[in-house]
Amino acid sequence: MNINPKKNTTIPVIPLPYRHAATMEIFKDKTDTEVWNAFDAGDEMAFNYIYRIHAASLFGFGSQISKDQGLVQDCIQNIFIGLRKKRGSLNEVKSIKSYLFKCLQRDLIRELNKKEGTKFTSEGMDERFFHIEVSFETKLIQQERETEQKAMIQEALNQLTSRQRQAVLLLYEEGMSYKEIAEVMDLNEVKSARKIIYRALDSLKILLKK
C-alpha cells in the first residue's frame, strides 16, 4: 500500500551550517544507536545528520495531527533545541525516527490541548487526525481505474478510526516496524501494533468489498 499524506517538505526548522555531502557519508552506514551516541557525545555532524534525515518526515507526520504549519514547525524546532541542551545525558535510543515521532506527537497534542482547551492523549486522539490521502499506485488495488478506485479507497480509509489510520500511515508511508509503531503510539506490546494494523486492513477489505 502506498499511502501519501499531503506534505510540505520544504520547511526550515533550524538553520544548520552547510556540510558537504561527503561528510554526511560518515553516518550513512552506522546504526541509529551509533549515530545517537555520537550526537550525545557532542558530535555536531551527528546532530546535522539526524536533522537532515528526519526533519521532512517529522513535518509530514506532524501535519497529520495539526494543519497549523507554524505550530508544527515550532514543535519540531523545540524538540531539536531540547535535544541539543540535553546532550551528554540522553537516554539510549534504538530507533531515532520513532523516538522523534513520539516526541512530536506528544508535544503537538499538548499544545493543541492548551490552545483548544481539549484533553486529547496519544491513546485517545480526535477523529480529525490522520486523514491520509491515497496515491494512485496503491497496492490495495490490482488494476488502476484511477479516479473511481482512489475515491473508493479514500472513503474506506476515512471510515477507520484515527488510531488505525495512524498505524497504517506509519507502516506504509513511513516504513516503520511494528516495534517502532508501538513506541510512537504508546503501546505496551508490539503485538498491539500488529493487532491495530490487522484490524484496519480487515476493515478495509470488508469496506472495499461493499
Phi and psi restraints in degrees (value plus and minus 20) as a CYANA .aco file:
   2 ASN   PHI    -132.9   -92.9
   2 ASN   PSI      83.9   123.9
   3 ILE   PHI    -135.4   -95.4
   3 ILE   PSI     103.0   143.0
   4 ASN   PHI    -141.7  -101.7
   4 ASN   PSI      91.4   131.4
   5 PRO   PHI     -92.7   -52.7
   5 PRO   PSI     137.4   177.4
   6 LYS   PHI     -89.6   -49.6
   6 LYS   PSI     101.7   141.7
   7 LYS   PHI    -142.8  -102.8
   7 LYS   PSI     125.5   165.5
   8 ASN   PHI    -135.2   -95.2
   8 ASN   PSI      82.2   122.2
   9 THR   PHI    -115.3   -75.3
   9 THR   PSI     -16.9    23.1
  10 THR   PHI    -120.4   -80.4
  10 THR   PSI      49.6    89.6
  11 ILE   PHI    -137.6   -97.6
  11 ILE   PSI      99.8   139.8
  12 PRO   PHI    -100.3   -60.3
  12 PRO   PSI      98.4   138.4
  13 VAL   PHI    -124.2   -84.2
  13 VAL   PSI     -80.1   -40.1
  14 ILE   PHI    -151.3  -111.3
  14 ILE   PSI     104.4   144.4
  15 PRO   PHI     -82.5   -42.5
  15 PRO   PSI     103.4   143.4
  16 LEU   PHI    -136.5   -96.5
  16 LEU   PSI     126.3   166.3
  17 PRO   PHI     -83.3   -43.3
  17 PRO   PSI     119.4   159.4
  18 TYR   PHI     -87.0   -47.0
  18 TYR   PSI     115.5   155.5
  19 ARG   PHI    -146.3  -106.3
  19 ARG   PSI     118.5   158.5
  20 HIS   PHI     -82.7   -42.7
  20 HIS   PSI     125.2   165.2
  21 ALA   PHI     -75.4   -35.4
  21 ALA   PSI     -53.1   -13.1
  22 ALA   PHI     -81.1   -41.1
  22 ALA   PSI     -54.2   -14.2
  23 THR   PHI     -91.0   -51.0
  23 THR   PSI     -47.2    -7.2
  24 MET   PHI     -90.5   -50.5
  24 MET   PSI     -39.5     0.5
  25 GLU   PHI     -84.6   -44.6
  25 GLU   PSI     -38.4     1.6
  26 ILE   PHI     -75.9   -35.9
  26 ILE   PSI     -57.6   -17.6
  27 PHE   PHI    -124.0   -84.0
  27 PHE   PSI     -22.7    17.3
  28 LYS   PHI     -75.4   -35.4
  28 LYS   PSI     -62.9   -22.9
  29 ASP   PHI    -122.1   -82.1
  29 ASP   PSI     -10.0    30.0
  30 LYS   PHI    -108.3   -68.3
  30 LYS   PSI     134.5   174.5
  31 THR   PHI     -94.4   -54.4
  31 THR   PSI     143.4   183.4
  32 ASP   PHI     -79.1   -39.1
  32 ASP   PSI     -58.5   -18.5
  33 THR   PHI     -82.3   -42.3
  33 THR   PSI     -62.5   -22.5
  34 GLU   PHI     -85.7   -45.7
  34 GLU   PSI     -62.3   -22.3
  35 VAL   PHI     -83.7   -43.7
  35 VAL   PSI     -65.0   -25.0
  36 TRP   PHI     -82.9   -42.9
  36 TRP   PSI     -62.9   -22.9
  37 ASN   PHI     -84.8   -44.8
  37 ASN   PSI     -56.6   -16.6
  38 ALA   PHI     -85.4   -45.4
  38 ALA   PSI     -62.8   -22.8
  39 PHE   PHI     -82.3   -42.3
  39 PHE   PSI     -63.8   -23.8
  40 ASP   PHI     -83.5   -43.5
  40 ASP   PSI     -49.1    -9.1
  41 ALA   PHI    -101.7   -61.7
  41 ALA   PSI     -22.6    17.4
  42 GLY   PHI      84.9   124.9
  42 GLY   PSI     -10.3    29.7
  43 ASP   PHI     -94.6   -54.6
  43 ASP   PSI      91.0   131.0
  44 GLU   PHI     -86.6   -46.6
  44 GLU   PSI     -51.8   -11.8
  45 MET   PHI     -85.5   -45.5
  45 MET   PSI     -55.5   -15.5
  46 ALA   PHI     -85.0   -45.0
  46 ALA   PSI     -60.4   -20.4
  47 PHE   PHI     -81.2   -41.2
  47 PHE   PSI     -67.7   -27.7
  48 ASN   PHI     -80.7   -40.7
  48 ASN   PSI     -60.7   -20.7
  49 TYR   PHI     -82.6   -42.6
  49 TYR   PSI     -66.5   -26.5
  50 ILE   PHI     -79.7   -39.7
  50 ILE   PSI     -64.1   -24.1
  51 TYR   PHI     -83.1   -43.1
  51 TYR   PSI     -70.7   -30.7
  52 ARG   PHI     -84.2   -44.2
  52 ARG   PSI     -54.4   -14.4
  53 ILE   PHI     -94.4   -54.4
  53 ILE   PSI     -55.2   -15.2
  54 HIS   PHI    -133.8   -93.8
  54 HIS   PSI     -32.5     7.5
  55 ALA   PHI     -79.7   -39.7
  55 ALA   PSI     -66.1   -26.1
  56 ALA   PHI     -84.8   -44.8
  56 ALA   PSI     -63.3   -23.3
  57 SER   PHI     -84.4   -44.4
  57 SER   PSI     -57.9   -17.9
  58 LEU   PHI     -81.4   -41.4
  58 LEU   PSI     -62.7   -22.7
  59 PHE   PHI     -85.8   -45.8
  59 PHE   PSI     -62.0   -22.0
  60 GLY   PHI     -81.9   -41.9
  60 GLY   PSI     -62.4   -22.4
  61 PHE   PHI     -86.8   -46.8
  61 PHE   PSI     -65.2   -25.2
  62 GLY   PHI     -81.8   -41.8
  62 GLY   PSI     -52.6   -12.6
  63 SER   PHI     -90.1   -50.1
  63 SER   PSI     -35.6     4.4
  64 GLN   PHI     -98.0   -58.0
  64 GLN   PSI     -39.1     0.9
  65 ILE   PHI    -117.3   -77.3
  65 ILE   PSI     -60.5   -20.5
  66 SER   PHI    -158.1  -118.1
  66 SER   PSI     115.3   155.3
  67 LYS   PHI    -105.2   -65.2
  67 LYS   PSI     -22.1    17.9
  68 ASP   PHI     -98.6   -58.6
  68 ASP   PSI      75.6   115.6
  69 GLN   PHI     -81.1   -41.1
  69 GLN   PSI     -56.1   -16.1
  70 GLY   PHI     -83.2   -43.2
  70 GLY   PSI     -60.8   -20.8
  71 LEU   PHI     -85.5   -45.5
  71 LEU   PSI     -63.4   -23.4
  72 VAL   PHI     -81.5   -41.5
  72 VAL   PSI     -65.0   -25.0
  73 GLN   PHI     -79.9   -39.9
  73 GLN   PSI     -65.8   -25.8
  74 ASP   PHI     -81.1   -41.1
  74 ASP   PSI     -62.6   -22.6
  75 CYS   PHI     -85.8   -45.8
  75 CYS   PSI     -61.2   -21.2
  76 ILE   PHI     -83.8   -43.8
  76 ILE   PSI     -64.8   -24.8
  77 GLN   PHI     -80.6   -40.6
  77 GLN   PSI     -64.0   -24.0
  78 ASN   PHI     -83.9   -43.9
  78 ASN   PSI     -54.0   -14.0
  79 ILE   PHI     -83.0   -43.0
  79 ILE   PSI     -68.3   -28.3
  80 PHE   PHI     -89.4   -49.4
  80 PHE   PSI     -56.6   -16.6
  81 ILE   PHI     -83.9   -43.9
  81 ILE   PSI     -63.6   -23.6
  82 GLY   PHI     -83.1   -43.1
  82 GLY   PSI     -60.4   -20.4
  83 LEU   PHI     -84.0   -44.0
  83 LEU   PSI     -59.2   -19.2
  84 ARG   PHI     -82.2   -42.2
  84 ARG   PSI     -61.4   -21.4
  85 LYS   PHI     -87.0   -47.0
  85 LYS   PSI     -48.6    -8.6
  86 LYS   PHI    -113.5   -73.5
  86 LYS   PSI     -16.7    23.3
  87 ARG   PHI     -75.1   -35.1
  87 ARG   PSI     116.1   156.1
  88 GLY   PHI      80.2   120.2
  88 GLY   PSI     -33.0     7.0
  89 SER   PHI    -159.2  -119.2
  89 SER   PSI       2.0    42.0
  90 LEU   PHI     -97.4   -57.4
  90 LEU   PSI     127.5   167.5
  91 ASN   PHI     -94.3   -54.3
  91 ASN   PSI     140.2   180.2
  92 GLU   PHI     -86.3   -46.3
  92 GLU   PSI     118.8   158.8
  93 VAL   PHI    -150.0  -110.0
  93 VAL   PSI     107.2   147.2
  94 LYS   PHI    -115.2   -75.2
  94 LYS   PSI     -51.4   -11.4
  95 SER   PHI    -146.1  -106.1
  95 SER   PSI      85.5   125.5
  96 ILE   PHI     -84.3   -44.3
  96 ILE   PSI     -61.1   -21.1
  97 LYS   PHI     -81.7   -41.7
  97 LYS   PSI     -69.2   -29.2
  98 SER   PHI     -86.7   -46.7
  98 SER   PSI     -54.2   -14.2
  99 TYR   PHI     -83.8   -43.8
  99 TYR   PSI     -66.7   -26.7
 100 LEU   PHI     -86.8   -46.8
 100 LEU   PSI     -59.0   -19.0
 101 PHE   PHI     -82.7   -42.7
 101 PHE   PSI     -61.9   -21.9
 102 LYS   PHI     -83.7   -43.7
 102 LYS   PSI     -62.7   -22.7
 103 CYS   PHI     -81.4   -41.4
 103 CYS   PSI     -64.7   -24.7
 104 LEU   PHI     -86.3   -46.3
 104 LEU   PSI     -63.4   -23.4
 105 GLN   PHI     -79.9   -39.9
 105 GLN   PSI     -65.0   -25.0
 106 ARG   PHI     -81.1   -41.1
 106 ARG   PSI     -66.8   -26.8
 107 ASP   PHI     -88.4   -48.4
 107 ASP   PSI     -60.5   -20.5
 108 LEU   PHI     -84.9   -44.9
 108 LEU   PSI     -64.2   -24.2
 109 ILE   PHI     -83.1   -43.1
 109 ILE   PSI     -60.0   -20.0
 110 ARG   PHI     -82.1   -42.1
 110 ARG   PSI     -64.4   -24.4
 111 GLU   PHI     -87.9   -47.9
 111 GLU   PSI     -58.1   -18.1
 112 LEU   PHI     -86.1   -46.1
 112 LEU   PSI     -58.5   -18.5
 113 ASN   PHI     -83.1   -43.1
 113 ASN   PSI     -60.4   -20.4
 114 LYS   PHI     -84.3   -44.3
 114 LYS   PSI     -65.4   -25.4
 115 LYS   PHI     -90.0   -50.0
 115 LYS   PSI     -58.9   -18.9
 116 GLU   PHI    -127.1   -87.1
 116 GLU   PSI     -23.2    16.8
 117 GLY   PHI      48.4    88.4
 117 GLY   PSI      10.4    50.4
 118 THR   PHI    -122.1   -82.1
 118 THR   PSI     157.9   197.9
 119 LYS   PHI    -154.2  -114.2
 119 LYS   PSI      26.7    66.7
 120 PHE   PHI     -89.8   -49.8
 120 PHE   PSI     132.2   172.2
 121 THR   PHI    -149.7  -109.7
 121 THR   PSI     150.4   190.4
 122 SER   PHI     -85.6   -45.6
 122 SER   PSI     -45.7    -5.7
 123 GLU   PHI    -103.7   -63.7
 123 GLU   PSI     -46.0    -6.0
 124 GLY   PHI    -149.2  -109.2
 124 GLY   PSI      56.3    96.3
 125 MET   PHI    -111.8   -71.8
 125 MET   PSI     138.2   178.2
 126 ASP   PHI     -84.8   -44.8
 126 ASP   PSI     127.4   167.4
 127 GLU   PHI     -89.4   -49.4
 127 GLU   PSI     -29.0    11.0
 128 ARG   PHI     -98.0   -58.0
 128 ARG   PSI     -34.8     5.2
 129 PHE   PHI     -95.3   -55.3
 129 PHE   PSI     131.3   171.3
 130 PHE   PHI      40.0    80.0
 130 PHE   PSI      29.2    69.2
 131 HIS   PHI    -107.8   -67.8
 131 HIS   PSI      69.8   109.8
 132 ILE   PHI    -105.0   -65.0
 132 ILE   PSI     131.8   171.8
 133 GLU   PHI    -130.1   -90.1
 133 GLU   PSI     114.1   154.1
 134 VAL   PHI    -109.7   -69.7
 134 VAL   PSI     118.1   158.1
 135 SER   PHI    -103.0   -63.0
 135 SER   PSI     146.6   186.6
 136 PHE   PHI     -90.8   -50.8
 136 PHE   PSI     -39.3     0.7
 137 GLU   PHI    -109.7   -69.7
 137 GLU   PSI      -7.9    32.1
 138 THR   PHI     -72.0   -32.0
 138 THR   PSI     118.6   158.6
 139 LYS   PHI     -99.8   -59.8
 139 LYS   PSI     -22.6    17.4
 140 LEU   PHI     -89.9   -49.9
 140 LEU   PSI     -41.4    -1.4
 141 ILE   PHI    -138.0   -98.0
 141 ILE   PSI     126.1   166.1
 142 GLN   PHI    -115.9   -75.9
 142 GLN   PSI     -46.7    -6.7
 143 GLN   PHI    -145.5  -105.5
 143 GLN   PSI     122.5   162.5
 144 GLU   PHI    -112.1   -72.1
 144 GLU   PSI      80.6   120.6
 145 ARG   PHI    -125.5   -85.5
 145 ARG   PSI      54.9    94.9
 146 GLU   PHI     -59.4   -19.4
 146 GLU   PSI     -94.4   -54.4
 147 THR   PHI     -82.8   -42.8
 147 THR   PSI     -65.6   -25.6
 148 GLU   PHI     -83.2   -43.2
 148 GLU   PSI     -67.6   -27.6
 149 GLN   PHI     -93.4   -53.4
 149 GLN   PSI     -54.8   -14.8
 150 LYS   PHI     -82.1   -42.1
 150 LYS   PSI     -64.8   -24.8
 151 ALA   PHI     -83.1   -43.1
 151 ALA   PSI     -58.7   -18.7
 152 MET   PHI     -85.5   -45.5
 152 MET   PSI     -64.4   -24.4
 153 ILE   PHI     -89.8   -49.8
 153 ILE   PSI     -58.7   -18.7
 154 GLN   PHI     -79.4   -39.4
 154 GLN   PSI     -63.7   -23.7
 155 GLU   PHI     -83.1   -43.1
 155 GLU   PSI     -60.7   -20.7
 156 ALA   PHI     -85.0   -45.0
 156 ALA   PSI     -63.5   -23.5
 157 LEU   PHI     -80.7   -40.7
 157 LEU   PSI     -58.5   -18.5
 158 ASN   PHI     -88.5   -48.5
 158 ASN   PSI     -34.6     5.4
 159 GLN   PHI    -109.3   -69.3
 159 GLN   PSI     -26.5    13.5
 160 LEU   PHI     -95.6   -55.6
 160 LEU   PSI     142.5   182.5
 161 THR   PHI     -93.9   -53.9
 161 THR   PSI     142.8   182.8
 162 SER   PHI     -81.9   -41.9
 162 SER   PSI     -54.6   -14.6
 163 ARG   PHI     -86.6   -46.6
 163 ARG   PSI     -59.8   -19.8
 164 GLN   PHI     -87.1   -47.1
 164 GLN   PSI     -62.0   -22.0
 165 ARG   PHI     -83.9   -43.9
 165 ARG   PSI     -59.1   -19.1
 166 GLN   PHI     -82.0   -42.0
 166 GLN   PSI     -66.7   -26.7
 167 ALA   PHI     -82.9   -42.9
 167 ALA   PSI     -62.2   -22.2
 168 VAL   PHI     -83.8   -43.8
 168 VAL   PSI     -61.3   -21.3
 169 LEU   PHI     -82.1   -42.1
 169 LEU   PSI     -66.4   -26.4
 170 LEU   PHI     -85.3   -45.3
 170 LEU   PSI     -56.3   -16.3
 171 LEU   PHI     -93.4   -53.4
 171 LEU   PSI     -70.5   -30.5
 172 TYR   PHI    -112.1   -72.1
 172 TYR   PSI     -56.0   -16.0
 173 GLU   PHI    -107.0   -67.0
 173 GLU   PSI     -62.1   -22.1
 174 GLU   PHI    -114.1   -74.1
 174 GLU   PSI     -30.5     9.5
 175 GLY   PHI      47.4    87.4
 175 GLY   PSI       8.5    48.5
 176 MET   PHI     -99.6   -59.6
 176 MET   PSI     132.4   172.4
 177 SER   PHI     -98.1   -58.1
 177 SER   PSI     147.3   187.3
 178 TYR   PHI     -82.3   -42.3
 178 TYR   PSI     -53.8   -13.8
 179 LYS   PHI     -85.3   -45.3
 179 LYS   PSI     -63.1   -23.1
 180 GLU   PHI     -86.8   -46.8
 180 GLU   PSI     -59.6   -19.6
 181 ILE   PHI     -81.6   -41.6
 181 ILE   PSI     -62.4   -22.4
 182 ALA   PHI     -80.6   -40.6
 182 ALA   PSI     -57.8   -17.8
 183 GLU   PHI     -87.1   -47.1
 183 GLU   PSI     -67.9   -27.9
 184 VAL   PHI     -81.8   -41.8
 184 VAL   PSI     -59.3   -19.3
 185 MET   PHI    -111.2   -71.2
 185 MET   PSI     -11.7    28.3
 186 ASP   PHI      37.6    77.6
 186 ASP   PSI      23.4    63.4
 187 LEU   PHI    -116.5   -76.5
 187 LEU   PSI     118.3   158.3
 188 ASN   PHI     -92.0   -52.0
 188 ASN   PSI     -47.8    -7.8
 189 GLU   PHI    -150.7  -110.7
 189 GLU   PSI     127.3   167.3
 190 VAL   PHI     -83.2   -43.2
 190 VAL   PSI     -55.0   -15.0
 191 LYS   PHI     -84.8   -44.8
 191 LYS   PSI     -42.7    -2.7
 192 SER   PHI     -88.7   -48.7
 192 SER   PSI     -57.0   -17.0
 193 ALA   PHI     -86.3   -46.3
 193 ALA   PSI     -63.2   -23.2
 194 ARG   PHI     -80.0   -40.0
 194 ARG   PSI     -62.0   -22.0
 195 LYS   PHI     -82.9   -42.9
 195 LYS   PSI     -61.8   -21.8
 196 ILE   PHI     -83.8   -43.8
 196 ILE   PSI     -63.8   -23.8
 197 ILE   PHI     -83.2   -43.2
 197 ILE   PSI     -68.3   -28.3
 198 TYR   PHI     -80.8   -40.8
 198 TYR   PSI     -61.7   -21.7
 199 ARG   PHI     -87.1   -47.1
 199 ARG   PSI     -56.9   -16.9
 200 ALA   PHI     -84.7   -44.7
 200 ALA   PSI     -64.5   -24.5
 201 LEU   PHI     -88.4   -48.4
 201 LEU   PSI     -57.7   -17.7
 202 ASP   PHI     -82.1   -42.1
 202 ASP   PSI     -62.7   -22.7
 203 SER   PHI     -83.5   -43.5
 203 SER   PSI     -60.2   -20.2
 204 LEU   PHI     -83.4   -43.4
 204 LEU   PSI     -61.3   -21.3
 205 LYS   PHI     -81.8   -41.8
 205 LYS   PSI     -63.1   -23.1
 206 ILE   PHI     -84.4   -44.4
 206 ILE   PSI     -66.1   -26.1
 207 LEU   PHI     -84.1   -44.1
 207 LEU   PSI     -58.9   -18.9
 208 LEU   PHI     -92.3   -52.3
 208 LEU   PSI     -51.0   -11.0
 209 LYS   PHI     -84.5   -44.5
 209 LYS   PSI     -54.3   -14.3
